[in-house]
Amino acid sequence: MTALQPSYARRMLVPALFTLAALAVLLSLGMWQLDRKVWKENLIAALDRQMAAAPVDLPPAAEWASLSRDKSEFRRVTVPLEFIREARPAYLYSGGSALRDDVKQPGFFVFAPAKLPDGRVVVVNRGYVGMDRTHENPQGPTEITGFLRWPESPSWFVSAHDTKGDIWFLRDPEQMARERGWGEVAPFYIDQEGPMPESGAPRPGRLTVKLRNDHLGYALTWFGLAITLVGVFIALAVRERYYKAP
């Protein structure tokens, strides 16, 4: 076998180092996407179990600090409460809900404060109404079933609400409470699942979480780029060896 000439080795050194570094990055990204695929599958399974489970009592206020979005969001709960009738609701605009299969048209979700038996206040998304915002006002003590939810993060590009604090674009119960004068509220809110009011408005409903899991496709893309890179390097090495040898 003919020994490689030094000039050829010198010409291939930089491309080889670049190829090795890029190949390590591409393979790492591919493996990371495979890890994300497993994580997403476990998350989907956990959410499916949690949302299909029988509702439990809302934890007492002393335990609220231990609740977190990662572990408690979408937990089904049953809550005895009484809506504060004199409190003005906040209307969250929605062009259609990704979590409610029955909400496909523009309208509003009605957010209202309610007192718990211990006197604390929790904000409840009572359900969907049309653009005319016609709905039934709550009457007396009741018990609702719903899902624990956490506030949305603010955005630089989307205002939380209009100038009057009437129409909202961000699900943030604490900010709603400040604007509406509801007082101190729980750090989470409840998406009401039931019961349905006699008039049918606002219309509560069951949530369905549909998480995309495209990580396998992303992993194959990164691995495909890695294979392409190796092919390009081999083609370069062959060309340098047989067409540019001194």
Secondary structure, DSSP 8 states (H G I E B T S, - for coil): -----HHHHHHHHHHHHHHHHHHHHHHHHHHHHHHHHHHHHHHHHHHHHHHHS--EE---GGGGGG--HHHHTT-EEEEEEEE-TTS--EEEEESS-SS-TT--SSEEEEEEEEE-TTS-EEEEEEEEE-TT-------SEEEEEEEEE------SSS-SB-TTS-EESS--HHHHHHHHT--S--SSEEEEEE---TT--SB-----------HHHHHHHHHHHHHHHHHHHHHHHHHHHHHS--
